[in-house]
Protein backbone atom coordinates (compact mmCIF):
# COMPACT_ATOMS: atom_id res chain seq x y z
CA UNK A 1 0.00 0.00 0.00
CA UNK A 2 2.76 2.48 0.94
CA UNK A 3 5.67 1.19 -1.11
CA UNK A 4 6.80 4.57 -2.47
CA UNK A 5 7.57 7.82 -0.72
CA UNK A 6 4.30 9.59 -0.09
CA UNK A 7 4.25 13.36 -0.31
CA UNK A 8 1.53 14.88 1.87
CA UNK A 9 -0.84 16.58 -0.51
CA UNK A 10 -2.88 18.46 2.00
CA UNK A 11 -2.82 19.01 5.78
CA UNK A 12 -5.69 20.31 7.91
CA UNK A 13 -6.61 20.67 11.56
CA UNK A 14 -9.25 18.30 12.89
CA UNK A 15 -12.20 19.81 14.78
CA UNK A 16 -12.72 18.64 18.38
CA UNK A 17 -16.05 16.96 17.54
CA UNK A 18 -14.37 14.97 14.76
CA UNK A 19 -11.51 14.16 17.14
CA UNK A 20 -13.98 12.74 19.70
CA UNK A 21 -15.57 10.61 16.97
CA UNK A 22 -12.12 9.35 15.90
CA UNK A 23 -11.29 8.40 19.50
CA UNK A 24 -14.49 6.37 19.61
CA UNK A 25 -13.81 4.73 16.21
CA UNK A 26 -10.29 3.81 17.29
CA UNK A 27 -11.54 2.13 20.48
CA UNK A 28 -14.37 0.36 18.63
CA UNK A 29 -12.02 -0.93 15.92
CA UNK A 30 -9.22 -1.86 18.35
CA UNK A 31 -10.56 -2.52 21.87
CA UNK A 32 -7.07 -3.35 23.18
CA UNK A 33 -6.06 0.31 22.73
CA UNK A 34 -8.68 1.59 25.20
CA UNK A 35 -6.30 1.69 28.21
CA UNK A 36 -3.97 3.94 26.19
CA UNK A 37 -6.49 6.16 24.41
CA UNK A 38 -5.83 9.25 26.56
CA UNK A 39 -2.10 8.97 25.82
CA UNK A 40 -2.66 8.29 22.11
CA UNK A 41 -5.22 11.07 21.57
CA UNK A 42 -5.05 13.59 24.44
CA UNK A 43 -8.27 15.59 24.61
CA UNK A 44 -6.54 18.98 24.40
CA UNK A 45 -3.98 18.09 21.71
CA UNK A 46 -4.30 19.43 18.17
CA UNK A 47 -4.94 16.55 15.79
CA UNK A 48 -3.99 17.14 12.16
CA UNK A 49 -5.21 15.22 9.12
CA UNK A 50 -2.89 14.70 6.16
CA UNK A 51 -4.58 13.64 2.92
CA UNK A 52 -2.51 11.01 1.12
CA UNK A 53 -2.90 9.42 -2.31
CA UNK A 54 -5.23 6.44 -2.71
CA UNK A 55 -7.88 8.08 -0.51
CA UNK A 56 -6.06 7.55 2.77
CA UNK A 57 -5.87 10.03 5.65
CA UNK A 58 -2.96 10.08 8.09
CA UNK A 59 -3.69 11.55 11.53
CA UNK A 60 -0.87 13.23 13.43
CA UNK A 61 -0.23 15.22 16.60
CA UNK A 62 2.76 17.60 16.45
CA UNK A 63 4.04 15.83 13.29
CA UNK A 64 3.97 12.46 15.07
CA UNK A 65 2.00 9.91 13.05
CA UNK A 66 -0.71 8.13 15.05
CA UNK A 67 -2.85 6.19 12.63
CA UNK A 68 -4.00 6.15 9.05
CA UNK A 69 -7.47 5.52 7.74
CA UNK A 70 -8.42 4.27 4.28
CA UNK A 71 -11.64 5.84 3.03
CA UNK A 72 -13.58 2.61 3.40
CA UNK A 73 -11.92 1.15 6.48
CA UNK A 74 -11.19 1.56 10.18
CA UNK A 75 -8.30 3.62 11.54
CA UNK A 76 -5.10 1.55 11.57
CA UNK A 77 -2.28 2.37 14.01
CA UNK A 78 0.99 3.63 12.50
CA UNK A 79 4.01 1.44 13.32
CA UNK A 80 5.56 4.25 15.38
CA UNK A 81 2.45 4.19 17.61
CA UNK A 82 2.61 0.38 17.82
CA UNK A 83 6.23 0.64 18.96
CA UNK A 84 5.03 2.80 21.86
CA UNK A 85 2.01 0.61 22.67
CA UNK A 86 2.83 -2.90 21.37
CA UNK A 87 -0.13 -4.58 23.07
CA UNK A 88 -2.80 -2.39 21.45
CA UNK A 89 -3.40 -4.93 18.65
CA UNK A 90 -3.48 -8.72 18.48
CA UNK A 91 -0.10 -10.05 17.34
CA UNK A 92 1.07 -12.76 14.98
CA UNK A 93 4.69 -13.69 14.30
CA UNK A 94 6.55 -14.47 11.08
CA UNK A 95 9.59 -16.74 10.87
CA UNK A 96 13.08 -15.47 10.03
CA UNK A 97 12.76 -16.48 6.38
CA UNK A 98 9.76 -14.20 5.81
CA UNK A 99 11.33 -11.05 7.28
CA UNK A 100 13.16 -9.88 4.16
CA UNK A 101 10.06 -10.42 2.01
CA UNK A 102 7.77 -8.50 4.38
CA UNK A 103 10.27 -5.63 4.63
CA UNK A 104 10.43 -5.39 0.84
CA UNK A 105 6.65 -5.02 0.59
CA UNK A 106 5.75 -8.56 -0.44
CA UNK A 107 2.43 -10.16 0.39
CA UNK A 108 2.49 -12.03 3.72
CA UNK A 109 1.92 -15.69 2.93
CA UNK A 110 0.80 -18.47 5.29
CA UNK A 111 4.09 -20.46 5.28
CA UNK A 112 5.83 -17.56 7.04
CA UNK A 113 3.38 -18.00 9.92
CA UNK A 114 2.93 -21.78 10.04
CA UNK A 115 6.57 -22.89 9.86
CA UNK A 116 8.77 -23.18 12.96
CA UNK A 117 9.42 -19.64 14.15
CA UNK A 118 6.02 -18.41 13.05
CA UNK A 119 3.29 -17.96 15.64
CA UNK A 120 -0.48 -17.77 15.43
CA UNK A 121 -2.91 -17.53 18.37
CA UNK A 122 -4.34 -20.63 20.02
CA UNK A 123 -7.84 -21.70 18.87
CA UNK A 124 -9.54 -20.05 21.87
CA UNK A 125 -7.97 -16.70 20.82
CA UNK A 126 -8.45 -17.15 17.06
CA UNK A 127 -8.61 -14.06 14.88
CA UNK A 128 -11.15 -13.63 12.09
CA UNK A 129 -10.64 -12.31 8.57
CA UNK A 130 -10.79 -8.50 8.64
CA UNK A 131 -8.94 -8.20 11.96
CA UNK A 132 -6.12 -5.66 12.00
CA UNK A 133 -2.99 -7.29 13.44
CA UNK A 134 0.55 -6.36 14.40
CA UNK A 135 3.18 -8.60 12.82
CA UNK A 136 6.31 -9.37 14.81
CA UNK A 137 9.39 -11.08 13.41
CA UNK A 138 11.06 -14.10 14.98
CA UNK A 139 13.96 -12.96 17.16
CA UNK A 140 13.05 -9.24 16.96
CA UNK A 141 11.52 -6.96 19.58
CA UNK A 142 9.59 -4.44 17.48
CA UNK A 143 6.54 -4.89 15.30
CA UNK A 144 7.60 -4.89 11.63
CA UNK A 145 4.21 -4.68 9.90
CA UNK A 146 0.57 -3.87 10.53
CA UNK A 147 -2.21 -5.04 8.25
CA UNK A 148 -5.63 -6.63 7.90
CA UNK A 149 -6.04 -10.40 7.82
CA UNK A 150 -7.53 -11.70 4.57
CA UNK A 151 -8.36 -15.04 6.22
CA UNK A 152 -8.88 -16.16 9.81
CA UNK A 153 -5.99 -17.65 11.77
CA UNK A 154 -7.62 -21.09 12.03
CA UNK A 155 -7.92 -21.23 8.23
CA UNK A 156 -4.24 -20.25 7.93
CA UNK A 157 -3.33 -23.15 10.23
CA UNK A 158 -5.52 -25.68 8.42
CA UNK A 159 -4.56 -24.76 4.84
CA UNK A 160 -0.95 -23.71 5.46
CA UNK A 161 -0.80 -21.78 2.20
CA UNK A 162 -2.20 -18.69 0.57
CA UNK A 163 -2.31 -14.95 1.19
CA UNK A 164 -2.70 -13.79 4.80
CA UNK A 165 -2.08 -10.02 4.44
CA UNK A 166 -1.76 -8.60 0.93
CA UNK A 167 -0.96 -5.01 1.78
CA UNK A 168 -0.03 -3.28 4.93
CA UNK A 169 2.26 -0.74 6.50
CA UNK A 170 5.78 -2.07 7.10
CA UNK A 171 9.11 -0.76 8.35
CA UNK A 172 10.80 1.26 5.62
CA UNK A 173 7.75 1.87 3.41
CA UNK A 174 6.63 5.30 2.22
CA UNK A 175 4.44 5.88 5.25
CA UNK A 176 7.30 5.02 7.60
CA UNK A 177 9.76 7.34 5.80
CA UNK A 178 7.31 10.21 5.32
CA UNK A 179 8.63 13.53 6.65
CA UNK A 180 5.86 15.47 8.38
CA UNK A 181 7.75 18.59 9.47
N, C-alpha and C positions, 0 to 999 in steps of 0.2 A: 504494500500500500504506500509506504513512504520511502521508496528505494532511492530517489533522487533528492538533492537539496531542494528544500521547499521555501521559496521566498514568501514572506507574509504579504498578502495582497491588500490587507485592510485590517486595521485595528480599531476597536471601539470599546468604550466603557460599558459595563453591564449594570443595568439599573438594579436597585436593591430588591425589588419584587421578583425580578428574573433570577437574581442570585439566590433568593430563598427557594424558588422553584427548582433550581439546579441542585441545591443542597438535598432537597427531598428526592429528586430523581437519582442522585448519586447513591443515597442510602437505599432506595428501593431496588436499584439495579445491583448493588453490591452491599448486602447487609453487613458483611464483615468489616466494612469501613466505618460503621456507625460510632464505635468508641473514639475514633480519630477525627470525626467530622469538624469539630470546632478548631482543631489544629490545621486541617486541610483547607477549610473555607471559613476563616474567622469572620464573624458577623460585620465587623467594621472595616475590613480590608476592601480595597478597590479591586474588583475582578475585571479583567480585560478579556475581550473576545477577539481572536485573530482568525480572520477568514482565510482558509487555505484552499488550494485547488481540490477538485473532486468532491466539492460540497461537504467539507469537513471544517469544523470550528475547533480551534485550540483555545482553552481557557487558561489564563495566567494571572498570577498576582506578583507585582513587582518584577516582571520579566521571568518569573519562575514558572515553568509549565506544570500544570496540575493534571489536566485530563483533556482528551480530545473527544469530539462527538460527531460521528457521521450523521448526515441529515436524517437517515432513517433508522438510527440505532441509539443505544444507550450511551451515556458518557463512559469512556474507557480511561482508566488511570494511565498517565504518562509513566515511563520507566523510572524517571527521576523521583516521582512520588512513590512508586513501589519500592524504591531503594530506601526511602525514609520509613515506610510503613509496609514491610514485606508480608504481613499477615492479613492485609485488607482484601485479598482475593484468594480463592482456592488455588493450590499449586500442583503442577505436574512436573516431572523431571525427565529430561532427555539424557541419553547416554553420551559418552565422550565423542563417539563417531559422528553424531548429529550436530555437534556444536558448530563446526565450520560451515555446514550447510545453512543452518538457521541464521548465523551471523552474516551470511552473504545474501540473505533474502529469499532463500528457497522455501518451498512449501514444507510444513512439518508433517512428516509421514509416520504412520504407526510403528514401524520397526525401531525408530529412535526412542520410543516410549516402552515397547514391550520386551526389548532385549535386556540382558543384564546391564545394570547401570541406569536404566530407565525406571520411572516410578509413576504409577497411577494409583488413585485412591482405592481403598478396600471397597467391596460391594455395598456395605452399609453407608458409605460416604460417596457413592457414585455421583458423577456429574453428567448432566444431560447436554445434548446438542444445544447450542446457543448460549452456553455459559461462558463468560469471560474468565480466562485463567491466566495466571502468572506461570511462566515456564522457567524453571531453574535448570542449570546444567550440572551434570555429574562432576563432583569435585570442586565446584565453584560456590561462592557465597551469595552473589547477587543474582537477581532475576535477569535473564538475558532477552526475554521476549514476553509480550502480552498479546493475546488474541482471543478470538471466539472459536469455541469448539464446533466443528462441522458435524461431528458424531459424538454420541455419549461414550464415556470411558469404558463401560461394560462391552459395548460393541467393538471398541478398539482392542480390548483384551481378547474377545472371542474370534475376531477376524484376523487380527495381527497384521493387516495391511491396509493401505488406502490413506487418503488425505485426512489429517486431523485438524490442522489449522492452515488455511491457504493464504491468508495474508494477516499481517499483524505488525506491531511496532517492535523493532528489535534494536539492540545496541549497535550504534554506528549508522543507522538509517537516516534519511533526511529529517525526520522529526527529532531525532536525538541530536543531530548536529546543528539544528536551526538556531541561529543567533537572534535573540529577541530584544536586544538592547536598542 
